[in-house]
Amino acid sequence: MIQQALGYFFLTVASTLGFITVYSQVDTSARKIVAAKRNLNPLNREQPVIIYISALLILLRIIGGGFGGHLLWLLINLQVIILVYSNLLMPTIRAFVIVQAVAIAVFASTGMMNWLNWLLMLVSGAVMFAVRWYGPHFKNDQYIYVLPAGVIGVAFWTTAAVRFPQMVSPGFAAVNALSFIWSFFALGRYDRDQRADQRIIAQLTHETQYDGLTRVRNWTTFQQDFNDKFNSTDQLALIAFDIDHFKSINDTYGHLVGNQALMVVVSTLQKYLRAEYPAGHVYRTGGEEFAIILPDTDRQRATAIVLACEELLRSMPIRYSQGEFHMSASFGLALASGHKIGDATAMFKRADHYLYQSKRAGRNSVTIEGITMSAMRNPSAHASDEEA
C-alpha cells in the first residue's frame, strides 16, 4: 500500500513537471514564430498555449474514460493541477475564459459534478487568476506562493472523499492532496529557476531587448511596447521609416560607414525626442528600418514630430575619413484615436504601407495617413495613395 501511494505521488509530480516543460517550449516557440512574422496581435501568441492546455485536459479525460479506481482519480488529480496552474499562466482574461470553458465541458462529461464541485471550481479559478496580480510580490517565498493552491488541493480531495467514500478513502485522498501540494512546490521551484536563468541570459545578452549595433530597442521590445500602448492609450501615433538607398551607401562607402550612418540616425533622433517629446522612443525593427511610438499624441503634434525627424535626417552630415555625405529617409505616419479600428498589427501595417507609399513617390518624403508630402513641403506635391 505504501509503495503504491509513493508511486502515485511521484507519478503525479513527474507528470506535472513534464506538463510545464512542454508548456514552456510551446510558449517560447509561439513567441519566436510571431516575432518572425511581425504579427502584433496578442491572440496569435495565446493560441498555441490555449490549444496545448485544452488538448491536454481533453486527452486526460479520454484516457481516464478507459480506467477506473485509483488510476482514474490520479488522472483527475492531474487535470485539476493543470487547470489550477494554467490560471497562473494565461496571459489575458480572454485566454483564461477559453480554458475555463474547455475545463467545464471536460468535468461536466464525468457526471460527477454537483453544485459544490462547480462552486469550488469557480472559486478556485478566480483565486488563482487573482494570484497573478499579487503573486510576483511573493514568488521569492515559495510557501506563501503555494498556499492558495494548497488550500484548493485540500478542499478538492476533502470534497472527493466525502462525496465518493467508496472510491476515495481518507488515506488515498491524503496522498493525492499531498502530491497536489508538492506538485505546486515543484512548479514554483521550476518557475524560480527559469526566471533566474532568464535574468542571467538578460545580463549576458543585452540584445534580448536592445539592438546590438544602435543600442536602441529592438523588434521584440517594439512588439511588446506597441501592443501595450495600443491597448492602453486613447491617442497613439506610429512613425515607420527607413533610410533611402541604404544599400548604395554600403556599396559606395563600405559597411562600417553604413553602420556609422545608422548610429548617427538613432543618436540624432533620440536627442531630438529627449528634448521635445520624452515619451517617444526609437526602435530598430529591421536592417535600415525603424519605428517611433508616440503615445498620447494627436495628429497635429505627430505631424510636427515626423516632419522634424525627416528634416533632421535630411540635413545631418555623415562624416567619414574622406569627407562627408548626406542621406534621406522615407516616412509613414499612422494614427489611432480612442475608437480604434482593427488591432495593433493593422495599425503597424498601415504605417508600413505609408512608408512604402513615400518610397513610390520618389523617397525623401513623408506620408501621413495616405497623404504624401515631398521634402519641399509644397502643398501641390501632396498625393494620395491612389495618385501615387
LUMKERO-208891 format. One record per atom (N, C-alpha, C): residue in one letter; x, y, z. Coordinates in pm, whole numbers, plus 32768, in hexadecimal, padded with zeros to 4 digits. Example, Ala and Ser with C-alpha at 12.3 -4.5 7.8 and 13.67 -1.06 7.14 Angstrom:
A85277DC7830C;A84CE7E3E830C;A85287EB6830C;S85057F1F82C4;S85577F9682CA;S850A80038313;
***
This chain:
M80537F878000;M800080008000;M8057807E8000;I80C1807C8052;I811A80EF8059;I816281027FD4;Q818F80927F98;Q81D3809B7F17;Q817780D47EAC;Q80F880A97EAE;Q809980DC7E4C;Q808181737E60;A8076819E7EDE;A8061822B7EFB;A80D8827F7ECC;L8152824B7EE5;L81C982937EB8;L81CF82997E20;G81A3822C7DE1;G81A1822A7D4E;G814582957D16;Y80CC829F7D50;Y806D83077D24;Y80A683927D3D;F80E783A27DAF;F811F84237DD5;F818784517D6F;F81EA83FD7D54;F825584237CF9;F8225842D7C68;L81C683D97C42;L819083E17BBA;L814884667BA4;T80FD84937C09;T80B785137BFF;T811885877BF1;V817E858A7C48;V81DF85F87C44;V822D85F77BC0;A825985817B94;A82A585777B17;A825185A27A9F;S81D385787A9E;S8179859E7A30;S816386347A2E;T815986707AA4;T814687007AAD;T81BD874B7A73;L8236871E7A96;L82AE875E7A60;L82BA874A79C9;G828E86D7799A;G828C86C0790A;G822E872178C4;F81BC87397903;F815B879878CB;F8197882478BD;I81D788567928;I820A88DF7924;I828488EA78C7;T82D1887F78B9;T83438882785E;T8313889177CE;V82B0884377A7;V8279884C7720;V823688D3770C;Y81EF89027773;Y81AD8985776A;Y821489F2774A;S828589F1778F;S82ED8A56777A;S83218A5076EA;Q833189D776B6;Q836189C8762D;Q82FB89FE75C8;V827B89DF75E1;V82108A0F7589;V82098AA8758C;D820F8AE07603;D82078B717613;D827D8BB775D0;T82F58B8375E4;T836C8BBE75A8;T83668BB7750F;S833E8B4374DB;S83348B337449;S82CD8B92740E;A825B8BA17454;A81F28BFB7423;A82238C8B741C;R826D8CB57482;R82A28D3E7483;R83058D547410;K83588CF073F6;K83BA8CFD738A;K83758D047302;I830F8CB172EF;I82C98CAF726E;I82818D347257;V823D8D6672BF;V81F58DE472B4;V82568E567298;A82C98E5572DC;A832D8EBE72C6;A83638EB97237;A83798E3F7206;A83AF8E2F717E;A834C8E637116;K82CB8E517131;K82648E7C70D2;K823C8F0E70E7;R82768F4B714E;R82578FD77170;R81C28FEB7184;N81868F9071CC;N80F78F9871EA;N80E88FCB7279;L809E9038728A;L80929077730D;L8013904D7358;N7FC08FFB731C;N7F438FD3735B;N7F5E8F7373CF;P7F378F97744C;P7F528F3E74BE;P7F128EB474AF;L7EA18EAC7466;L7E5D8E2C7456;L7EB78DC57413;N7F0E8DF273BA;N7F668D937375;N7FCF8D5873D2;R7FF08DA1743E;R804D8D6B74A1;R80048D107503;E7F838D2B7518;E7F358CDD7578;E7F088C567540;Q7EE88C5274C0;Q7EA88BDC7486;Q7EF38B5A74A1;P7F778B52748A;P7FBC8AD174A1;P7FB18A9F7530;V7FBE8AF77593;V7FB78AC9761E;V7F278AA77646;I7EC78AF0760F;I7E398ACE7628;I7E1B8A4475F0;I7E488A2C7575;I7E3089AB7535;I7E76893B7582;Y7EF1895475AD;Y7F3D88ED75F6;Y7EF788C67677;I7ED2892776C9;I7E938909774A;I7E0A88CA7735;S7DBC890076D8;S7D3788C876BD;S7D418838768B;A7D9D8820762F;A7DAE879975F8;A7DDB87377665;L7E30876676C0;L7E5F870F772B;L7DEE86EA778B;L7D9A874B77AC;L7D27872E7803;L7CC986C977C0;I7CB186DC7740;I7C58868076F7;I7C9685F676EC;L7D1985EF76CF;L7D5E856F76C2;L7D5B85207746;L7D74856477B4;L7D6F85217836;L7CE284EE7854;R7C7E85387828;R7BF4850A783D;R7BD8848D77E8;I7C07848D776C;I7BF284197715;I7C38839E774E;I7CB683B1777B;I7D01834077B6;I7CBB83107835;G7C8D83707887;G7C4A834A7903;G7BCB82FC78ED;G7B8C83107878;G7B1182C6785B;G7B288231784F;G7BA4820A7839;G7BC1817C782C;G7BF3813D78AC;F7BFB818A7917;F7C2A81577997;F7BC1816B7A03;G7BD781277A70;G7B8381397AE5;G7BDA81377B60;G7B9E81457BD3;G7BE8813C7C50;G7C4F81A97C61;H7CC281827C9B;H7D2881E37CBE;H7D6782277C45;L7D7681DE7BD5;L7DB1821A7B5E;L7D5A828B7B27;L7CD782797B2D;L7C7D82E37B01;L7C9083617B55;W7C99834E7BD9;W7CA883C17C32;W7D3284017C24;L7D9583B17C01;L7E1983E97BE7;L7E1484477B70;L7DCF841E7B06;L7DC284737A90;L7D7084F07AAE;I7D0984E27B01;I7CBA85567B29;I7D0F85B97B79;N7D6585827BCF;N7DBE85D87C1D;N7E1A862A7BC0;L7E4D85E87B58;L7EA2862D7AF8;L7E54869A7AAE;Q7DD8867B7A8A;Q7D8586DE7A45;Q7D7087597A9C;V7D5387437B1B;V7D3A87B47B75;V7DB988057B8A;I7E2B87C27B99;I7EAA88097BA9;I7EC7885F7B2F;I7EB588257AB9;I7ECF886E7A3D;I7E7088E57A30;L7DF188CF7A50;L7D8F893B7A45;L7DB189AC7AA7;V7DCD89897B23;V7DEA89EF7B87;V7E688A3D7B63;Y7ED189F77B38;Y7F4D8A3C7B18;Y7F408A8B7A97;S7EF08A5B7A39;S7EDF8AA479BC;S7EA08B2D79D4;N7E548B3B7A41;N7E1A8BBD7A60;N7E858C247A84;L7EF88BF47AAE;L7F6A8C4D7AC6;L7FB28C6D7A44;L7FA78C1579E1;L7FF48C237966;L7FAE8C7578FB;M7F278C7578FC;M7EDE8CB57891;M7F008D497887;P7F2B8D787810;P7F598E027803;P7EEC8E6B7806;T7E6F8E4677E2;T7E028EA777DD;T7D838E697815;I7D238EBE7833;I7CA08E8E7862;I7C5E8E3977F7;R7C6E8E5E7778;R7C338E11770B;R7C668D81770C;A7CE98D70771A;A7D238CEA771E;A7CF28C9E7799;F7CE98CE37809;F7CB78CA67885;F7C298C707872;V7BD38CC17836;V7B478C997823;V7B3D8C2077C6;I7B8D8C1D775C;I7B898BAE76FD;I7BB08B2B7742;V7C1C8B2E778F;V7C498AB477D5;V7BE18A88783C;Q7BA38AE97882;Q7B3C8AC578E3;Q7AC58A82789F;A7AA08AB47829;A7A2F8A7977DF;A7A4D89E977B8;V7AC889D0778A;V7AEF89477768;V7AEC88EE77E4;A7B1F89217854;A7B2088D378D0;A7A9388B37900;I7A39891378F3;I79AD88FB791A;I7973888878CA;A798C888A7846;A7957881E77F1;A799687977816;V7A1887977834;V7A5E871B7856;V7A2986E178D8;F7A1E87337940;F79F2870079C1;F795C86E179C3;A790E87297973;A787F870A796A;A78698680792E;S78C4865778D4;S78B685D67891;S78CD856078F0;T790885797966;T7921850C79C4;T78A284DF7A0B;G783E85387A11;G77C285187A58;G77D0851A7AF0;M7843854A7B23;M785B85497BB3;M785285D47BF2;M782986387BA4;M782586C07BD7;M779E86DF7C16;N77A187257C86;N7727875D7CC2;N773F87F07CE1;W76DF88307D23;W76EB88C07D39;W776888E47D8B;L778D888C7DE9;L780288A77E3C;L788388A17DEA;N788A883D7D8F;N790088327D39;N790C88AA7CDA;W789988D37CA3;W789B89467C49;W78C589C57C93;L789389D47D0D;L78B78A497D5E;L794D8A487D7C;L798189D27D9F;L7A1089C67DBC;L7A6389E77D40;M7A3689B87CCD;M7A7E89D27C51;M7A7D8A687C30;L7A098AA87C43;L79FD8B367C26;L7A568B8A7C82;V7A508B6D7D03;V7A9F8BB77D65;V7B358B9F7D4E;S7B588B237D31;S7BE58B017D1A;S7C1D8B4E7CA3;G7BCF8B4F7C35;G7BFC8B987BC0;G7C0F8C2B7BDC;A7BAE8C677C23;A7BB68CF67C42;A7C2D8D147C9D;V7C438CBD7D01;V7CB38CD37D5E;V7D398CCB7D17;M7D4C8C627CC6;M7DCD8C507C85;M7DE68CBA7C1A;F7D7C8CE77BD6;F7D8F8D517B75;F7DB38DD47BBB;A7D7C8DE77C34;A7D9C8E5F7C82;A7E2B8E5B7CB6;V7E608DE37CCD;V7EE98DD57D01;V7F4D8E167CA2;R7F2D8E167C1F;R7F898E517BBE;R7FA28EE57BDB;W7F438F277C23;W7F548FB57C3D;W7FAC8FCE7CB8;Y7F9D8F7A7D20;Y7FF28F907D95;Y80638F2B7D9D;G80588EC07D4E;G80BB8E557D54;G814B8E7F7D42;P81698EDB7CE1;P81F58F027CCE;P82398F387D4B;H81E98F6E7DAA;H82248FA37E25;H824E8F337E83;F82198EBC7E6E;F82338E4E7ECB;F827F8DDA7E8B;K82AB8DEB7E0D;K82E88D797DC8;K836A8D4C7E0A;N83A88DA57E54;N84238D7E7E99;N84068D2F7F17;D83898D317F45;D83618CE17FB9;D83068C727F87;Q83408BFE7F74;Q82F88B907F35;Q827F8B657F87;Y82888B6A800A;Y821B8B3B805E;Y819F8B94804F;I81B58C17804B;I81448C72803B;I81088C647FB0;Y815E8C547F4C;Y812E8C4C7EC3;Y80DD8BCD7EAA;V81028B607EEF;V80BE8ADF7EDB;V803F8AD47F2F;L80308B2B7F92;L7FC18B1F7FF1;L7F388B197FAE;P7F158B737F50;P7E908B6A7F12;P7E788AE57ECD;A7EDC8AB57E83;A7ECD8A347E3E;A7EC089C27EA3;G7F0B89CA7F12;G7F0189627F78;G7E77895C7FB5;V7E3B89CE7FD0;V7DB389D28007;V7D5189957FA5;I7D6289B67F24;I7D09897F7EBD;I7D1888E77EB5;G7D9488B57EBA;G7DAC88257EB3;G7D6C87DB7F28;V7D7D88107FA1;V7D4187D08017;V7CAA87D3800E;A7C7288457FE2;A7BE088517FD6;A7BAA87EE7F6E;F7BF287E17EFE;F7BC487857E95;F7BC286F57EC6;W7C2E86C97F05;W7C34863D7F2F;W7BDF86217FAA;T7BC786847FFC;T7B688673806A;T7ADB86608034;T7AB986B17FD0;T7A3586A47F90;T7A27861C7F4C;A7A9185EF7F08;A7A8C856D7EC4;A7A7984FB7F27;A7AC085017F99;A7AB584967FFD;A7A2A8493803B;V79EC8508804C;V7966850F8088;V78FD84E08026;R790985067FA8;R78A484E47F44;R78B084557F12;F792984217F07;F793E839C7ECF;F798F83467F30;P795A83297FA6;P79A682DD800A;P79C7824F7FDD;Q797582187F83;Q798F81907F55;Q7A05818A7EF4;M7A2781FA7EB6;M7A9681FD7E56;M7B1082467E8C;V7AFB82A67EE4;V7B6882F97F18;V7B6D82EB7FB0;S7BCB829B7FDE;S7BDD828B806E;S7C26830580A6;P7C1C831E8129;P7C6483908165;P7CFB838B814A;G7D3483128152;G7DC383058139;G7DE7832780AA;F7D9882F7804A;F7DB183137FBD;F7DA083A77FA0;A7D3A83E57FDD;A7D2484747FCB;A7D9A84C48002;A7DCE84998076;A7E3F84E080B3;A7EBC84D8805C;V7ED684628022;V7F4A84527FCA;V7F3F84AC7F51;N7EC984B17F15;N7EB685047E9D;N7EB985997EBD;A7E8485BF7F31;A7E8B864B7F5A;A7F1C86747F6F;L7F6C86197FAB;L7FF986367FC0;L804386407F3B;S802485E67EDD;S806585EE7E59;S803B866C7E0F;F7FBF86997E25;F7F8C87157DEB;F7FE1878B7E1C;I7FF387917E9F;I804087FF7EDC;I80D287F87EB0;W810A87807EB1;W819787717E8D;W81AF87957DFB;S814D87797DA7;S8159879D7D19;S816888337D0B;F8120887F7D5D;F812B89107D54;F81AF89427D8E;F81E488FD7DF2;F826C891D7E1F;F82CF89097DAD;A82BE88997D64;A8318887B7CF4;A830788E27C85;L828A890A7C69;L8272896F7C03;L82AC89F67C2C;G829E8A177CAD;G82D78A947CDE;G836E8A957CD1;R83AC8A247CF0;R843D8A187CE3;R84678A257C51;Y841D89E37BFA;Y843A89EA7B6A;Y842F8A7B7B3B;D83C78ABF7B69;D83B08B497B40;D84238BA37B6E;R84508B927BEA;R84BD8BE37C1F;R85408BC87BD4;D855A8B487BB9;D85D48B257B6F;D85D28B607AE3;Q855D8B5A7AA3;Q85518B8F7A1D;Q85658C267A1C;R852B8C6C7A7F;R853D8CFC7A86;R85CF8D217AA3;A86118CD07AF5;A869F8CE87B11;A86F28CD97A92;D86D28C717A43;D87198C5D79C4;D87018CD37965;Q86858D047963;Q86648D73790B;Q86AF8DF27934;R86BD8E0679B7;R87088E7C79E6;R879B8E7379BC;I87D28DFA79C7;I885E8DE9799E;I886E8E017909;I88128DC978BB;I88188DDC782A;I88088E707807;A87AC8EB4784C;A87968F427831;A88128F957852;Q885A8F6C78BB;Q88D38FB478E1;Q89438F9B787C;L894A8F20784B;L89B68EFD77EF;L899A8F2B7760;T891A8F2F773A;T88F68F5576B2;T888E8FC576B7;H88BE903E76B2;H886790B376B8;H880B90BA763E;E882C906C75D7;E87E0906F755C;E87549036756B;T87338FFD75DE;T86AA8FCE75F1;T8647904175E9;Q867590BB7608;Q861D912F7601;Q8653919D75A7;Y86D6919E7592;Y8713920D7549;Y876491DA74D2;D8766922B7469;D87B2920B73F2;D884792167410;G889591B573E5;G892291B27406;G8973922273C9;L894D92537352;L899A92BC730F;L89739347733F;T88F393687335;T88C793F17351;T88A5940873E4;R8896939C7430;R887593A174BF;R87EA93D874DB;V879393DB7477;V870893FF7491;V86B7937F749D;R863E938C74C9;R85E8931774DE;R85CD92D17459;N85C8924B7461;N85BF91FD73E7;N852E91D773C6;W851E91817361;W8498915B7332;W8447911973A1;T848490BF73ED;T843A90797457;T840390DC74BC;T8455913C74E5;T8426919F7545;T83BD91FA7507;F83CF921E7488;F836B926D7441;F82E492267442;Q82E791A67425;Q826C91577421;Q8221915F74A5;Q8269914E7514;Q822B91537598;Q81FB91E075BA;D8251924375A4;D822F92CC75C8;D81BA93017576;F81BA92E274F4;F81509317749F;F80CA92D874C2;N80C9925674E0;N804D9217750C;N80199258758B;D8074926F75EC;D804C92AD766A;D801193387653;K8054938A7602;K8023941175E9;K7FA19411759A;F7F9593B4753C;F7F1C93AE74EA;F7EA2938F7540;N7EB6933A75A4;N7E46931075F8;N7E2E936C766F;S7E8993C9768B;S7E7B941B7704;S7E7994B176EA;T7E9094DB766D;T7E999569764E;T7E28959375F1;D7DE396007614;D7D74962E75C1;D7DA49661753A;Q7E0B96B4753A;Q7E4396E874BE;Q7ED096B274AC;L7EE9967D7437;L7F6A963E741E;L7F96965A738F;A80159678737F;A804E968C72FA;A80C5962F72E8;L80D695FD7270;L814695A47251;L818A95D571D2;I820D95EC71DF;I825E9613716C;I82B3959C7141;A82AD957870C3;A830495127089;A835B95567021;F83DD953C7021;F843395796FBD;F84AB95216FA2;D84E695316F2D;D856794F16F12;D85BD954B6EBB;I863E952E6EBB;I869F95816E76;I869795686DE0;D869095D36D94;D868995C86D02;D870F95986CC8;H8707953A6C6B;H877C95096C21;H87EC94DC6C7F;F87C894976CE9;F882E94726D4C;F8890940C6D11;K886393B76CB8;K88BE93576C78;K892B93A16C2A;S8905940E6BE9;S8968945B6B9E;S89CF949B6BFA;I89A294C26C73;I89FE94FB6CD4;I8A6594916CFC;N8A3694186D18;N8A9293AB6D3B;N8AF1938B6CC7;D8ABB93886C4E;D8B0D93666BD9;D8B7493D36BBB;T8B4E94516BD0;T8BA694C16BAD;T8C0F94DC6C18;Y8BE394DD6C95;Y8C3C95076D02;Y8C6B94936D5B;G8C2E941F6D4C;G8C5293AC6D9F;G8BF293986E14;H8BF0931F6E47;H8B9192FE6EB0;H8BB093446F34;L8C2D93606F4F;L8C4E93A66FCB;L8C1194326FCB;V8C1A94776F5A;V8BDC94FB6F4F;V8B4494EE6F53;G8B0F94846F15;G8A7F946C6F1C;G8A51945A6FAB;N8A9C940C6FF8;N8A7B93F97085;N8A83947E70D1;Q8AE894CD70B0;Q8AF6954F70F0;Q8A7C95A670D0;A8A4D95A07055;A89D895EE702D;A895E95C8707F;L894B95467095;L88D9951870E6;L88E3954E7175;M895B954D71AB;M896D957C7234;M89569613723E;V8980965D71D5;V896896EE71D6;V88D3970B71CC;V888D96C1717A;V87FC96D1716E;V87B996C071F6;V87DC9655723A;V879E963772BB;V87C096A27323;S884096C5732E;S886897277393;S882897AF7379;T881C97D572FA;T87E0985672D7;T874C985A72FF;L870397F072DD;L867497EE72FC;L865B97DE7392;Q86AD978E73D4;Q869C97807464;Q86B4980574AC;K8719984E7481;K873598D074BE;K86BF992F74A9;Y8687992D7432;Y861399827415;Y859B995B746C;L857F98DA7474;L850B98AD74C2;L851C98CB7557;R859498B7758A;R85AB98D57618;R858E99677637;A85AE99BE75D8;A859A9A4D75EE;A850A9A7975D4;E84CB9A41756E;E84499A717543;E83D49A17756A;Y83EE99947575;Y837F99387592;Y83B698BC75D8;P83D198C7765C;P8411985876A5;P83C397D576A5;A834097DB768E;A82F09760768D;A8307970D7610;G8342974975A7;G835B9700752C;G83DD96B17532;H83DE963E74EF;H845695EA74EE;H847095B67461;V84F095A97441;V851A957373C0;V853394DD73CE;Y85089490736B;Y851D94007368;Y855993DB72E1;R85B6937C72E2;R85E793457264;R859992C67248;T854892CA71E0;T84F0925971C1;T852392017151;G859092297112;G85CC91D970A7;G8656920F7087;G868B91EE7013;G871192196FED;G872292B06FF3;E86E492F96F94;E86E6938B6F97;E865B93C26FB3;E8606936F6FEF;E857C9394700D;E856E93B570A1;F8524942070BD;F8512944F7146;F84809473715E;A845E948371DC;A83D894B07201;A83E3950A727C;I838395647288;I837995BB72FE;I82EA95B37331;I82D9958D73AF;I8256958973EE;I823F960D7437;L81CD964C7419;L81AB96CD7457;L812796BF74A2;P8128969B7521;P80AB968E756D;P806F9716758F;D7FEA9718759D;D7FA1979275C3;D7FC598077568;T7FC197EC74E6;T7FE998517483;T7F7B9861741B;D7F4E98DF7408;D7EE898F773A2;D7F29990B7319;R7ED6991E72B5;R7F089926722C;R7F66999D7219;Q7F419A117250;Q7F929A88723E;Q801D9A76727A;R80229A4272F4;R80A29A2E7337;R80F699C472EE;A80B6995572C9;A80FD98E97283;A8134991971FD;T80E5996C71B6;T811399A17136;T818F99F87148;A818C9A4C71AF;A82009AA271C9;A827C9A4E71E8;I826A99E27233;I82DC998E7259;I8315994571E0;V82BF990B718D;V82F298BE711B;V8337991B70B6;L8302999470A2;L834299F17047;L83C99A1F707D;A83CF9A337101;A844E9A59713F;A84B699E97131;C848B996D7143;C84E698FA7134;C851A98F170A6;E84C199037046;E84EB98FC6FB9;E855099696F9A;E853899E26FCD;E85939A526FB5;E861B9A396FF6;L861A9A04706F;L869899E770B5;L86EE99857067;L86B099177038;L86FD98B26FF0;L872F98E66F6A;R86DE993A6F2A;R8705996E6EA6;R877899D26EAF;S877E9A1A6F1F;S87E29A856F2A;S88619A5C6F72;M885F99E96FB8;M88D699C67007;M8942998B6FAD;P89C199AD6FC6;P8A2F99746F77;P8A6098F06FB2;I8A8598946F5E;I8AC598176F8A;I8B5998246F66;R8BAA98346FCA;R8C39984C6FB3;R8C8697C76FB7;Y8CE897BB6F5F;Y8D4097466F5E;Y8DCB97756F38;S8E29971C6F2C;S8EB7973F6F1F;S8ED597976EA6;Q8E86978A6E3B;Q8EA397D46DC0;Q8E4398496DA8;G8DF198696E08;G8D9698D96DF6;G8D1198C16E3B;E8CA798E96DFB;E8C2298D86E33;E8BBC98CC6DC2;F8B47989C6DE4;F8AD898946D85;F8A5598A46DD1;H89EC98BB6D86;H896798C76DC2;H890F98566D8F;M88A8983A6DD9;M884897D26DB0;M87BD97FE6DD8;S875B97B36DAC;S86CF97D26DCC;S868797536DF7;A860A97646E1E;A85BA96F16E4A;A852B97036E1B;S84E396956E12;S845696956DEF;S840596726E6C;F839996BD6E83;F834D96B16EFF;F82BA96906EE3;G827F96446F40;G81F0962D6F40;G81BA96456FCB;L814B968F6FD5;L811096AE7057;L8080967B705B;A8063962570BE;A7FDB95F470D3;A7FAB9624715C;L7F2A963F7165;L7EEF967571DF;L7E7B961F720C;A7E679619728F;A7DF695D072C9;A7DB596297331;S7D319633732B;S7CE79681738D;S7CB4962573FA;G7C61965B7454;G7C27960974BE;G7BCD959C7488;H7B9595AF740F;H7B3F954973D1;H7B9294FF7369;K7BE994AA7398;K7C479467733F;K7BFF940072E8;I7C2893F8726C;I7BF49395720F;I7C60932C71F6;G7C3D92AC7203;G7C9F924371ED;G7CF4922C7269;D7D6B91F97253;D7DC391DC72C2;D7E49921E72AC;A7EA892037306;A7F2C924172FB;A7F72921B7279;T7F6091A0724D;T7F9E917571CF;T7F6C91C8715A;A7EE991E17158;A7EB0923070EA;A7EEA92BC70E7;M7EFC92F9715C;M7F3493807161;M7FC693807134;F8013931C715F;F809E93117135;F80A69300709D;K804F92AF7064;K805192996FD3;K802C93196F88;R7FD3936A6FC5;R7FB193EA6F87;R802A94456F81;A807194506FF0;A80E994A46FF4;A815194726F8F;D816193EF6F88;D81C193B46F2A;D819593CD6E9A;H811193C66E81;H80DC93E16DFB;H80F794716DD4;Y80E494CE6E31;Y80FE955B6E14;Y819395736DFB;L81E8952A6E42;L827895346E2A;L829895106D98;Y825F94A36D69;Y827C94796CDF;Y823594D36C7A;Q81C995136CA5;Q818A95776C4E;Q81EA95ED6C3A;S823196136CA4;S8296967E6C98;S830696536C3A;K832D95D66C40;K839695A56BE6;K836895AA6B55;R82EB95806B3D;R82B895806AB4;R82AB960F6A7E;A829A966E6ADA;A828D96FB6AB1;A8314973D6A97;G838196F26AA1;G840397296A83;G8461972E6AF9;R843A96F46B69;R848A96F56BE3;R849897846C19;N84E5978F6C89;N84FB98116CC7;N847698566CDF;S841398096D0E;S838B983B6D1C;S834C98096D9E;V82DC98486DC0;V828E98206E35;V81FF98086E09;T81C697966E2F;T8139977A6E12;T80EE97726E95;I808A97C96EA2;I803B97D26F1D;I7FAE97A46EFF;E7F8C972F6F2E;E7F0796F46F18;E7EDD96FE6E85;G7F3896D46E2D;G7F1796CC6D9F;G7F3897476D4E;I7F6097B46D90;I7F82982F6D48;I801A983E6D48;T8055983F6CD1;T80E798456CC5;T811498D46CB1;M817C98F76CFE;M81B7997C6CF5;M8248996E6CCC;S827499BC6C68;S82FF99B86C3E;S83549A046CA1;A83D599F66C96;A84319A3C6CF0;A84249AD36CE2;M83EF9B056C71;M83E49B956C5B;M836D9BD06CA5;R83169B796CDE;R82A19BA76D28;R82449BFE6CD1;N82469BE46C51;N81EF9C2F6BF7;N81659BF06BF7;P80FB9C3D6C1A;P80769C026C1D;P804E9BC06B9A;S80829BF16B2E;S805F9BB66AAD;S809F9B2E6A99;A81019B106AEE;A81459A8F6AE3;A80FC9A226B2E;H808E9A446B75;H804299E26BBE;H8004997E6B5C;A800699016B82;A7FCA989C6B2B;A7F8E982F6B80;S7F1A98016B5A;S7EDE978F6BA1;S7F1E97106B71;D7EFF96A46BB5;D7F3696226B8E;D7F0895FC6B02;E7E8C96216AE2;E7E5995FD6A5E;E7EA6964769F2;E7ECC96C86A10;E7F14971469AC;E7FA096DF699B;A7FDC96B16A0D;A8064967C6A07;A806795FC69B8;
***
